[in-house]
Amino acid sequence: MDNFKKIGLTALAGSLVAGSVSAAELTATGSASLTYSGGDEKETTGQGWTMGDSITMSASGDVNDIGVTLSFEIDNDDVGGGNVYDTHSITFDLGDAGTLAFFGHGGSSAVGAKDDVMPTAYQEPWDVVTGAETTLIGGGGGDNMFSYTYSHDSGLTANITYVNAADAVTDVSNTEYGIEYTGMEGLTIGYAQGDVEKTTNTKSTNDTMYAKYAIGGITAGIQFSEKDNESGVDYESTGVGVSYQVNDDLAVSYGAHTIETSTTTPDQDSSAVSFSYTMGSLSISGSLHNVDSVNHSTTNDREHYELSVGFNF
């Protein structure tokens, strides 16, 4: 009799455990690209051809009515091919209360995610040209970062990111805030701000504001950013962009971006034209860039172009 009781209780316990576990959904997506860049006479490294390769694995399911998603990216392009384990995160879907994510690596801070949001068919004006991103005004994100996002039906979205102090990431804990409104058809306006002190006694306040408006196939925007250092050089930047969706497959754009300093060094002026053409999972993209006074040097004007063929699967 005791043996039958033991067997029955064991079976009951097993059924209870099985019933408390919800099925997880496993997905995998990937992308690959072949890119050629050139036209920069001052470029001294590389032979023009590069490849992109990325596979993102994710698992999601409900745990006590909270949606949990684990995601990680395999990308051999990270750290020059020396580290294939790239962006990875855990996201908690809290329903009407928003979402909370923890990024072990690869997350963008509230300001960093908005460093340049001007409309473009492919690349930002300052991108591709070596050194042109050096004084770009961004945020203080890093590894092991929390990110909370709340979206309201009115079109208002708020984002808060936090990185705890650690010698390998930031000497002083970093908190950044962002807010965006899309409640009027075609209009997007936003603002983000944060204090950054990755090295002790080098605190800066970084903020950005932007507006974009889309009508028909045309989207135009303008963005202003500032970086005020407690000690050292201050920076201000202005970006503008306009893109045109010619049809369902083809988009073209023009963008310009200027970074000014609080010193007598020259402004860095960037401009670019871009295009992208999509046929199902195949895309062909390109951009032509011109940057004067790269990193505010009077003797460093550069031109650069990039062409890329990409595949999504």
C-alpha positions in Angstrom: 0.0 0.0 0.0 2.8 2.4 0.9 4.5 1.7 -2.4 1.3 2.7 -4.3 1.0 5.9 -2.3 4.6 6.8 -3.2 4.1 6.2 -6.9 0.9 8.2 -6.9 2.5 11.2 -5.1 5.5 11.2 -7.4 3.2 11.2 -10.5 1.2 14.0 -9.0 4.3 16.1 -8.3 5.5 15.6 -11.8 2.3 16.7 -13.3 2.2 19.8 -11.2 5.8 20.8 -12.2 5.0 20.1 -15.9 1.8 22.3 -15.7 3.7 25.3 -14.2 6.2 25.5 -17.1 5.0 27.4 -20.2 6.3 26.6 -23.6 9.1 28.8 -24.9 9.3 30.1 -28.4 12.7 29.8 -30.0 13.7 31.9 -33.0 16.8 32.6 -35.1 17.3 35.4 -37.6 20.4 36.3 -39.5 22.0 38.8 -41.9 25.0 38.9 -44.1 26.6 41.6 -46.2 29.4 42.3 -48.6 30.7 45.9 -48.5 33.3 47.9 -50.5 34.5 51.3 -49.3 37.0 53.6 -50.9 37.7 57.1 -52.2 39.6 58.2 -49.1 43.2 59.0 -50.1 44.3 59.4 -46.5 43.0 55.9 -45.4 46.1 53.8 -44.5 44.4 50.6 -43.4 42.2 47.9 -45.0 41.9 46.9 -48.6 38.3 48.0 -49.2 36.4 44.7 -48.9 34.6 43.7 -45.7 31.8 41.3 -44.8 29.1 41.5 -42.2 27.7 38.4 -40.5 25.2 38.1 -37.7 22.9 35.5 -36.2 20.5 36.5 -33.4 19.0 33.7 -31.3 16.1 34.4 -28.9 13.9 32.4 -26.5 10.7 33.9 -25.1 7.9 32.7 -22.8 5.7 33.6 -19.9 6.9 33.3 -16.3 4.2 34.1 -13.8 2.4 36.2 -16.4 5.6 38.2 -17.2 6.9 37.8 -20.7 10.6 37.0 -20.6 12.9 37.1 -23.6 16.6 36.0 -23.8 18.4 37.3 -26.9 22.0 37.0 -28.0 23.9 37.8 -31.2 26.7 35.8 -32.8 28.7 38.3 -34.8 32.3 37.7 -36.0 32.7 41.4 -36.8 32.7 42.4 -33.2 36.1 43.5 -31.8 37.8 42.8 -35.1 36.6 39.2 -35.2 38.2 38.4 -31.8 34.9 38.0 -30.0 31.9 36.3 -31.7 29.5 36.8 -28.7 28.1 40.3 -29.3 24.8 41.9 -28.2 23.0 40.0 -25.5 20.1 40.9 -23.2 17.2 39.8 -21.0 13.9 41.6 -21.5 10.9 41.6 -19.1 7.5 42.5 -20.6 5.5 44.1 -17.8 2.4 44.6 -19.9 0.8 48.1 -19.4 3.7 48.9 -17.0 6.3 48.9 -19.8 9.4 46.8 -20.4 12.6 46.4 -18.4 15.7 45.1 -20.2 19.2 44.2 -18.9 21.9 44.4 -21.5 25.0 42.4 -20.7 26.5 44.0 -23.8 25.4 46.0 -26.8 22.6 48.2 -25.4 22.3 51.9 -26.2 21.8 54.5 -23.5 18.9 56.9 -23.7 21.1 59.6 -25.2 23.3 57.2 -27.2 20.3 55.8 -29.0 19.4 59.3 -30.3 22.9 60.6 -31.2 21.7 61.0 -34.8 18.1 60.2 -35.7 17.9 62.3 -38.9 16.2 60.5 -41.9 18.7 58.6 -44.1 18.5 55.9 -46.7 21.8 54.3 -45.5 24.5 56.0 -43.5 24.8 59.1 -41.3 26.9 62.0 -42.8 29.7 61.6 -40.3 29.8 57.8 -40.6 32.3 55.7 -42.6 35.0 58.5 -42.6 37.7 57.5 -40.0 37.9 59.9 -37.1 34.7 61.9 -38.0 32.8 60.3 -35.1 35.4 61.2 -32.4 33.6 64.2 -31.0 30.0 63.0 -31.8 27.8 63.9 -28.9 26.4 60.6 -27.5 25.7 58.9 -24.2 27.4 57.0 -21.5 26.1 53.5 -22.0 28.1 50.3 -21.3 28.0 46.7 -20.4 25.6 45.5 -17.8 23.1 48.3 -18.3 19.4 48.5 -17.3 16.9 50.1 -19.7 13.2 50.8 -18.8 10.8 51.9 -21.5 7.1 53.0 -21.1 4.8 53.7 -24.0 1.5 55.4 -23.7 -1.5 55.3 -26.1 -1.2 59.0 -26.6 2.1 58.5 -28.6 4.4 59.4 -25.7 7.3 57.1 -25.0 9.8 57.5 -22.0 13.1 55.7 -21.6 15.5 55.6 -18.6 18.8 53.8 -18.7 21.2 53.1 -15.8 24.8 51.8 -15.7 26.2 51.0 -12.2 29.8 52.3 -11.5 32.5 49.8 -12.4 36.1 50.5 -13.3 35.9 48.7 -16.6 32.8 50.7 -17.7 32.3 54.0 -15.8 33.9 55.5 -12.7 30.6 57.1 -11.7 27.1 55.5 -12.1 25.3 56.9 -15.2 21.6 57.6 -15.5 20.0 59.0 -18.7 16.5 60.0 -19.6 14.7 60.2 -23.0 11.2 61.2 -24.1 9.6 61.0 -27.5 6.2 62.0 -28.9 4.6 60.5 -32.1 0.9 61.3 -31.3 0.4 63.6 -34.3 0.4 62.0 -37.8 3.8 62.4 -39.5 5.4 64.2 -36.5 8.2 62.9 -34.2 9.7 65.1 -31.6 12.1 64.0 -28.8 14.6 65.0 -26.1 17.2 63.0 -24.2 19.7 64.0 -21.4 22.3 62.5 -19.2 25.4 63.2 -17.1 28.5 61.2 -18.1 31.6 60.6 -16.0 33.4 57.6 -17.3 36.6 58.9 -15.8 36.5 60.6 -12.4 36.5 64.5 -12.6 35.6 64.5 -16.3 31.9 65.0 -15.9 29.9 66.2 -18.9 26.2 66.9 -19.4 25.0 65.6 -22.8 21.6 66.4 -24.3 19.9 66.3 -27.6 16.6 67.4 -29.1 15.1 66.6 -32.5 12.1 66.9 -34.7 11.0 65.0 -37.8 8.0 65.3 -40.1 6.9 62.9 -42.8 4.4 63.7 -45.5 3.9 61.5 -48.5 7.2 59.8 -49.3 9.3 62.7 -47.9 10.7 62.9 -44.3 12.7 65.9 -43.1 14.3 66.5 -39.8 16.5 68.7 -37.7 18.5 67.9 -34.5 20.5 70.0 -32.0 22.9 68.4 -29.4 25.2 69.8 -26.7 28.0 68.5 -24.6 28.9 70.7 -21.6 32.1 69.6 -19.8 32.8 70.7 -16.2 36.4 71.0 -17.3 37.6 71.0 -20.9 36.1 71.7 -24.3 32.4 72.0 -24.9 30.7 70.9 -28.1 27.5 71.7 -30.0 26.2 70.0 -33.1 23.5 70.5 -35.7 22.1 67.9 -38.0 19.6 68.0 -40.8 18.3 65.4 -43.1 15.7 64.7 -45.8 14.8 61.4 -47.3 12.5 60.4 -50.1 10.8 57.0 -50.5 10.6 56.9 -54.4 8.6 53.7 -54.3 8.2 50.6 -52.1 11.8 49.5 -52.9 13.9 52.6 -53.5 14.8 55.4 -51.0 17.3 58.3 -51.4 18.5 60.9 -48.9 20.7 63.8 -48.2 22.1 64.8 -44.8 24.5 67.4 -43.2 26.0 67.5 -39.8 28.2 70.2 -38.1 30.1 69.9 -34.8 31.4 73.2 -33.2 33.7 73.6 -30.2 34.1 76.2 -27.5 37.7 76.8 -28.8 39.1 78.4 -32.0 39.5 75.0 -33.7 37.5 74.7 -37.0 34.0 73.2 -37.2 33.7 69.7 -38.5 31.3 69.8 -41.4 29.9 66.5 -42.8 27.5 65.8 -45.7 26.4 62.7 -47.5 24.0 61.4 -50.1 22.6 57.8 -49.7 20.4 55.3 -51.4 18.9 51.9 -50.6 17.1 49.5 -52.9 15.3 46.5 -51.4 14.1 43.4 -53.2 12.6 41.0 -50.7 15.4 39.9 -48.4 18.1 41.4 -50.7 19.2 45.0 -50.3 21.7 47.2 -52.2 22.8 50.4 -50.5 25.4 53.1 -50.9 26.6 56.5 -49.7 29.0 59.2 -50.7 30.5 61.3 -47.9 32.4 64.6 -47.6 33.9 65.7 -44.3 35.8 68.9 -43.8 38.2 69.4 -40.8 37.9 65.8 -39.5 38.1 65.9 -35.7 38.5 69.7 -36.0 41.8 69.6 -37.9 42.4 72.2 -40.5 44.5 69.8 -42.6 42.2 66.8 -42.6 39.5 67.0 -45.3 38.3 63.7 -46.5 35.9 62.0 -49.0 34.7 58.5 -48.8 32.1 56.2 -50.5 30.6 52.8 -49.5 28.6 50.2 -51.4 27.0 47.3 -49.7 24.9 44.2 -50.7 23.0 42.7 -47.8 20.9 39.6 -47.2 18.4 38.9 -44.5 17.2 35.4 -43.5 
